[in-house]
Amino acid sequence: MTGISDSFERPINYLRISVTDRCNLRCIYCMPPGGVHSIPHSALLSYEEIYAIVRAAAELGINKIRLTGGEPLVRAGLPELVRMLAPVEAIDDISLTTNGTLLSHYAAELKSAGLHRVNVSLDTLKPDKFEFITHRNKLGDVLEGIEAAKSVGLTPVKLNMVVMKDINDDELLDFAGKTIDYDWHVRFIEPMPVAGEGAMSPQFVSSGDVRKRIEVLGQLEPCLPRVGNGPAKYFRFPQAKGTIGFITPISDMDFCSQCNKLRLTSDGKLRPCLLAEDEIDLKQSLRAGISSAGLKRVIKQAIASKPLRHYLAESCAVQSRPFSQIGG
Ligand code: SAM
């Protein structure tokens, strides 16, 4: 196995796989207000097809896999997919991004199938606000899911909070404060525009602003050596048990310089960049009987076509597909 880099010499070692576009929540920043049409089951990649792609990608130098969606745990038999991927040579990290609502049911099975860790989306600690943001009354299930993940060792459990002005930014100190006394790993995410919204989310709050507001609790120190596989930058309060990460796709013009990812959509498109529309249809090739060498050629082509950065700020090139389909 050798590593692979894109045209800008960024090493690419991370594949994010969306296993379904379906979700049991309706988060205001993820699903367009009119809802979305679900992709028919026959158009989703089968687990065998995902396995074939992961094997080919691993031979090219991908060693980290994240399963996402939609909500990955609403797809039947997800632990079985983990069990298929875990033994693939060279894959040394398999993680899951989930809304946590079903995690208490699956945590133990996922762990024994070979999952390493989970990220859970948690935007509020208040039940009524949870219902406002997600249109479902399931905060209790999420909190149970987080505890279940910790108790079976799917750790570190990272909590993703999309910070939205006048919606949940009154809870910044509650989330940040938890990292001092508990083993909480909170990541503050800048809201990205959803399909049809324009180049900037109306609820945008920059991570710089978040940082200023939470530093009333103490001065953040960078976590060294640098941690994580992704774009988050991590800090901690002095003596804190947990950490704080900032994910800054909008405010940091240098955000894409460390990008190490390729995405696979639930309907089998390789997507070189979350925020650019280009996709390469891998499913069609797979169903036409492409060889493993052919698969590797297409994956290399997708990696070579990764753009230098996203162009949200200066263009009108706004997402046409919701994140639930691409895999956020
Ligand atoms: N259902 C899973 C979940 O809730 O984590 C996985 C899919 S969700 C699309 C993955 C991540 O994308 C979540 O952490 C979510 O908060 C984030 N996300 C979705 N839409 C976003 C947006 N418009 N801006 C920023 N983050 C977003």
Boltz pocket constraint, residues with backbone or C-beta under 6 A from the ligand:
constraints:
  - pocket:
      binder: B
      contacts: [[A, 23], [A, 29], [A, 30], [A, 68], [A, 69], [A, 70], [A, 71], [A, 72], [A, 97], [A, 98], [A, 99], [A, 100], [A, 119], [A, 120], [A, 121], [A, 160], [A, 162], [A, 189], [A, 190], [A, 191], [A, 192], [A, 193], [A, 194], [A, 323], [A, 324], [A, 327], [A, 328]]
      max_distance: 6.0
